[in-house]
Amino acid sequence: MEELIRFLGEFNNQTLLAMTAILWYFTRNIRNEIKKEVDEIRKENSIQAKRSDKLYEMFIDLLKEKK
């Protein structure tokens, strides 16, 4: 960590600000894409959970009918 601080200390404030802005610009789209993918996965999991619940209910009903 100290090496990183020393390395960044060699740059002036304008350079550090520019590096930060460039890093933010290129990573902002990645964060948005990750959020979209996570939301999509949650939706798919919710749908699959409903299907599993329905299948379980059908299985229990079948067992009750056999008795």
C-alpha positions in Angstrom: 0.0 0.0 0.0 2.8 2.4 0.8 4.3 1.7 -2.6 1.1 2.7 -4.3 0.9 5.9 -2.3 4.5 6.7 -3.2 3.8 6.0 -6.8 0.7 8.2 -6.9 2.6 10.9 -5.0 4.9 11.4 -8.0 2.0 12.7 -10.1 0.5 16.2 -9.9 -3.1 16.7 -8.9 -4.2 17.4 -12.5 -2.8 14.0 -13.7 -4.5 12.2 -10.8 -7.8 13.9 -11.5 -7.5 12.9 -15.2 -6.7 9.3 -14.4 -9.6 9.1 -12.0 -12.0 10.6 -14.6 -10.8 8.1 -17.3 -11.2 5.2 -14.9 -14.7 6.3 -14.0 -15.7 6.8 -17.6 -14.6 3.3 -18.7 -16.0 1.5 -15.7 -19.4 3.1 -15.5 -20.8 1.1 -18.3 -19.5 -2.1 -16.8 -21.3 -1.4 -13.5 -24.6 -0.7 -15.3 -24.2 -4.0 -17.3 -23.5 -5.9 -14.2 -26.6 -4.4 -12.5 -28.8 -5.4 -15.5 -27.4 -8.9 -15.5 -28.0 -9.3 -11.7 -31.6 -8.1 -12.1 -32.2 -10.5 -15.0 -30.8 -13.4 -13.0 -33.0 -12.5 -10.0 -36.1 -12.5 -12.3 -35.1 -15.9 -13.7 -34.6 -17.3 -10.2 -38.0 -16.0 -9.1 -39.7 -17.7 -12.1 -37.8 -20.9 -11.5 -38.8 -20.8 -7.8 -42.5 -20.5 -8.7 -42.1 -23.5 -11.1 -40.5 -25.5 -8.4 -43.2 -24.6 -5.9 -45.9 -25.6 -8.3 -44.2 -29.0 -9.1 -43.9 -29.6 -5.3 -47.6 -28.9 -4.8 -48.4 -31.2 -7.7 -46.2 -34.0 -6.2 -47.9 -33.6 -2.7 -51.3 -33.7 -4.3 -50.3 -36.9 -6.2 -49.1 -38.5 -2.9 -52.4 -37.6 -1.2 -54.4 -39.2 -4.1 -52.5 -42.4 -3.8 -53.4 -42.8 -0.1 
